[in-house]
Amino acid sequence: MTDKGKISEGKLAYELDFEFITDMAKRMQKGKEKYKPYSWQNPTDIEELKQGLFRHCIAVMKREYEDDGQEFGHLAAISVNAMIINYQLKNGSRDIPIGN
């Protein structure tokens, strides 16, 4: 008999809320009405993404959660924007300081 702890030791555990991941996918699906699939992987202006993320954060701070027909759409939008910013930074898009 094997020790269960040894089997999972050192392995990444995906303790994620898969319903929230689905909300993110729904948010991105709505974007496909405007953008081609995977266009978020194209180089883009990170500052615009940060401004969008900030607008959604402000809404959440004001206890406004519903957005674009989703009950917690602002939270999904924050996460999607953060994911895209993360992707852009890891894949060579420059984070240009404001005013430059």
C-alpha positions as CSV (number, residue, x, y, z in Angstrom):
1,M,0.0,0.0,0.0
2,T,1.3,3.4,-0.9
3,D,1.3,6.5,1.2
4,K,-1.1,9.0,-0.4
5,G,1.0,11.9,0.8
6,K,4.1,10.6,-1.1
7,I,2.1,10.3,-4.3
8,S,1.0,13.9,-4.4
9,E,4.2,15.3,-2.7
10,G,5.7,18.1,-4.9
11,K,2.8,18.1,-7.4
12,L,0.8,21.1,-8.1
13,A,-2.8,21.0,-6.7
14,Y,-5.3,22.9,-8.8
15,E,-7.6,24.2,-6.0
16,L,-9.7,26.4,-8.3
17,D,-13.3,27.4,-8.4
18,F,-14.2,25.9,-11.8
19,E,-17.5,27.8,-11.8
20,F,-15.5,31.0,-11.7
21,I,-13.2,29.7,-14.5
22,T,-16.5,29.1,-16.5
23,D,-17.5,32.7,-15.7
24,M,-14.2,33.9,-17.1
25,A,-14.7,31.8,-20.3
26,K,-18.2,33.3,-20.7
27,R,-16.7,36.7,-20.4
28,M,-14.2,35.9,-23.0
29,Q,-16.9,34.4,-25.2
30,K,-18.7,37.8,-25.2
31,G,-15.5,39.4,-26.4
32,K,-15.6,37.1,-29.5
33,E,-18.5,39.2,-30.7
34,K,-15.9,42.0,-31.2
35,Y,-12.6,40.2,-31.5
36,K,-11.3,37.1,-33.2
37,P,-10.6,34.0,-31.0
38,Y,-7.2,34.2,-29.2
39,S,-6.7,37.8,-30.3
40,W,-5.8,38.5,-26.7
41,Q,-2.5,36.8,-27.4
42,N,-1.6,39.4,-30.0
43,P,0.7,42.2,-28.8
44,T,-1.5,44.9,-27.3
45,D,-1.4,48.1,-25.2
46,I,-1.0,46.9,-21.6
47,E,-1.9,50.4,-20.3
48,E,-5.4,50.0,-21.9
49,L,-5.8,46.6,-20.2
50,K,-4.7,48.1,-16.8
51,Q,-7.2,50.9,-17.2
52,G,-10.0,48.4,-17.9
53,L,-8.9,46.3,-14.9
54,F,-9.0,49.4,-12.8
55,R,-12.5,50.4,-13.9
56,H,-13.8,47.0,-12.9
57,C,-11.9,47.2,-9.6
58,I,-13.6,50.6,-8.9
59,A,-17.0,49.0,-9.6
60,V,-16.3,46.2,-7.2
61,M,-15.1,48.6,-4.5
62,K,-18.5,50.3,-4.9
63,R,-20.2,46.9,-4.4
64,E,-21.2,46.8,-8.0
65,Y,-20.7,43.2,-9.2
66,E,-23.1,42.7,-12.1
67,D,-21.7,43.7,-15.5
68,D,-22.7,42.9,-19.1
69,G,-25.5,40.5,-18.1
70,Q,-23.3,38.5,-15.7
71,E,-24.1,38.5,-12.0
72,F,-20.4,38.8,-11.1
73,G,-19.2,40.1,-14.4
74,H,-16.9,42.8,-12.9
75,L,-15.0,40.0,-11.0
76,A,-14.7,37.9,-14.1
77,A,-13.5,40.9,-16.1
78,I,-10.9,41.7,-13.5
79,S,-9.6,38.1,-13.8
80,V,-9.6,38.1,-17.5
81,N,-7.8,41.4,-17.7
82,A,-5.2,40.2,-15.2
83,M,-4.7,37.0,-17.2
84,I,-4.2,38.9,-20.5
85,I,-1.8,41.4,-18.8
86,N,0.1,38.4,-17.4
87,Y,0.3,36.8,-20.8
88,Q,1.4,40.0,-22.5
89,L,4.2,40.6,-20.0
90,K,5.4,37.0,-20.2
91,N,5.4,37.1,-24.0
92,G,7.3,40.3,-24.7
93,S,4.8,43.2,-24.7
94,R,6.3,46.2,-23.0
95,D,4.8,47.8,-20.0
96,I,5.5,51.4,-21.0
97,P,5.3,54.0,-18.2
98,I,2.6,56.6,-18.6
99,G,3.9,59.8,-20.2
100,N,6.6,58.0,-22.3
